């Protein structure tokens, strides 16, 4: 199955760019991009830290797809339910 991402709105987070130390003692810049995908989820992509519900923090280059339709069985993650029920705008 081939998926195609179509962007309807893009925004850079209006936050100061921060440098942080990675586990291998190199530095990286936190500068994520947030996109609301047409008829789909919210995509957060780039170098950033993410803290999950168990408190575990993951830092690095990441792509996260967050549910926007409200129907995902794995919230907050997108499970592609929007393809069946649609996304309210």
Buried (B, 14 or more C-beta within 10 A) or exposed (E): EEEEEEEEEEEEBEEEEEEEEEEEEEEBEBEBBBBBBEEBBBBBBBBBBEEEEEEEEEBEEBEBBBBBBEBBEEEBEBBBBBEEEEBEE
